[in-house]
Amino acid sequence: MITHVSLSTVWVNDQDAAKAFYIDKLGFVEGTDITMGDGYRWVTVTHPDHRELELTLMRPGAPLDAEDAAAVQRLLDKGSLGAAGLSTDDCHRTAAELRERGVEFIQDPQDRPYGVEAMLRDNSGNWLVLVEHKPFTPEDFDG
C-alpha cells in the first residue's frame, strides 16, 4: 500500500546554487548530497517539519537520454517549469519575508477561491506556488 509521496524532482541548472537557494532563501534543510558512479550526484532538500518529502535537485542529464535532457534544459532555460506548491499560514507575510531574502516573485499574493496565492521563481527559473489555503466548494469558482 502507498502511504505518502516521498520524493519530487525539481530540475535545476546548478545543484550547489539550487541547494543554497532552497536552504538559505526558502528555509529547507539538506537531505542527501552524495555522488554515485559516473559522477551522478543525488542532492535533496526537505522541509524541517516534513522530512518525509524530499525535493531532488536534479540537473537535466542521466538517467534521461540526451534528447530528453535537452528538452528539459530548454524548458528550464525558458522558465516554463513548475517545481512545487508550498503551503503557508500567511501568504502576505511569507511573501514579504521571502522578498527580504531576495526571492523574485512573478505574482504578488492574490485572493483566490481556495485561498491566497503568490508565485515565485527559484534561482533556476522554476516557478513555485505559495498558497495560504482556505476551505472552498466547487460553487466558489466561476463557470
Buried (B, 14 or more C-beta within 10 A) or exposed (E): EEEEEEEEBBBBBEBEBBBEBBEEBBBBEEBEBEEEEEEEBBBBBBBEEEEEBBBBBBBBBEEBEEEEBEEBBEBBEEEEBEBBEBBBEEBEEBBEEBBEEEBBBEEEBEEBEBBBBBBBBBBBBBBBBBBBBEEEEEEEEEE
